[in-house]
Amino acid sequence: MIRKIAAYMERHRMIQKGMHVCVGLSGGADSVCLFRILERLRHEMGFSMSAVHVEHGIRGAESLADMAFVKALASSFGITVGCYAYPVERLAKEQGLSVEEAGRQARHEAFAKEAALYGKESRIALAHHADDQAETVLFHICRGSGIDGAAGIRPVRGKMIRPLLCVTREEIEAYLNAMGQAYRTDATNADISYSRNRIRRCVMPELARVNAQTVWHMNRFAEEAAELCAYMQEETERILNAHRSVSRDGEVRFALAGLALCAPVLKSRVMLQLIAEASGSRKDIARGHIMDLLSLAEGRTGRKIDLPYGLTAEKTHDALLFYKKSDQEEAFLREVALDASGEPLAVPGGKMRWRVFEWQKKDAEIPQKLYTKWFDYDKIKNRLHLRNRKPGDYFALDAGGGRQKLKDYWINEKVPQSKRSRILLLADGSHILWAVGGRISAYYKVTEQTKRVLEMQYMEEES
């Protein structure tokens, strides 16, 4: 038993020499077995250990007796134990969770606190075994989980390790009985009103009648599902790295050419990852959101959908954009006092500076820079404004008076709708001199007849 578990730990690289292991010790058979085996292996494998116990405040005196048992067991081997108490039933009601889920969250919080006491090289050992794995796979499938749920419990996830996944409940109890080691029995384990207990007590025995090796077959299925998930995640990351970009203000852009290259089985994973990156969370992302996103990718340009966490996805001609509404989308209007001197004018994302000077054609060439533009100063008759778009905005196309609507310009340039409200405009009424970062109006261009030049320069914050 010990050698089997040691080999499993080495196979999954659970513990390195010099690490500290916090063992989750409830007092039940599984955790007591894990504690005894790790205590036997700690010198051989070169790690230190402690125990952590969580009292859920549900079973009264029986629960307190569990804590006393754990303290005595750990003390008999010179192992320190950290004890934590949580009012799980009250937490479940306050947070709208099941008692099972509230208890799980409480345990994970306690484990994390205990592990933090021993530094970043600490690990948390939990006593899940092969029967737990089979029950978890069934539970996930019943809840509608996909292939990730079918992978069940991972042997290693972050700081958490599960050395007993290679043995069954029967093996664990036989091991403890052989050495005469006592353990506690939680009466709530028999309560089939809990979903997992119902699977354990009612479903698994029936499956064992179909095939005595059911538990091991389901564990092998979970291992293969985990391997498949790992491969698909690698492929998902490869596609995202090649076709995803993130702007300075957090907008995520995914080129649709990348989606065309995806195998059908990967498309949903790519969409899920994009939503998670743009929103900062995977929680509350349902299959319906992913299907809506795939539909958006095949729809017309300019269409948008709303996603959780205030996220919007927009289809452009060649990409999907993911962004959140921000203060930058609010209206901005500042008058440009060209006769003023002093500090540059603060604008969204940076500053604007300007100067007016006499132009001798032999002295300087007209700059062709994206964020520095020259205008014929003497053609400016009104106050200029820096602002966002308004209905009726236009450019002059030529000296003959031809016009182009700002909206048409943006459509031709394939500027996403999400960006249009944030583009800074230098305007004389509805006449746009300059869409900052884009074109200028033909009417205000510097020509051979220009005597005075207005130079406008936009400086981004990073510069």
Secondary structure, DSSP 8 states (H G I E B T S, - for coil): -HHHHHHHHHHTT---TT-EEEEE--SSHHHHHHHHHHHHHHHHHT-EEEEEEEE-SSSTHHHHHHHHHHHHHHHHTT--EEEEE--HHHHHHHHT--HHHHHHHHHHHHHHHHHHTT-TTEEEE----HHHHHHHHHHHHHTT--HHHHT-S-SEETTEE-GGGGS-HHHHHHHHHHHT------GGGG-TTSHHHHIIIIIHHHHHHH-TTHHHHHHHHHHHHHHHHHHHHHHHHHHHHHHEEE-TTS-EEEEHHHHHTS-HHHHHHHHHHHHHHHHS--TT--HHHHHHHHHHHHS-TT-EEEETTTEEEEE-SSEEEEEE--GGGS--EEEE-TT--SS-EEETTEEEEEEEEE--TTT------SSEEEEEGGG--S-EEEE---TT-EEE-STT--EEEHHHHHHHTT--HHHHTT--EEEETTEEEEETTS-B-GGG---TT--EEEEEEEEETT-
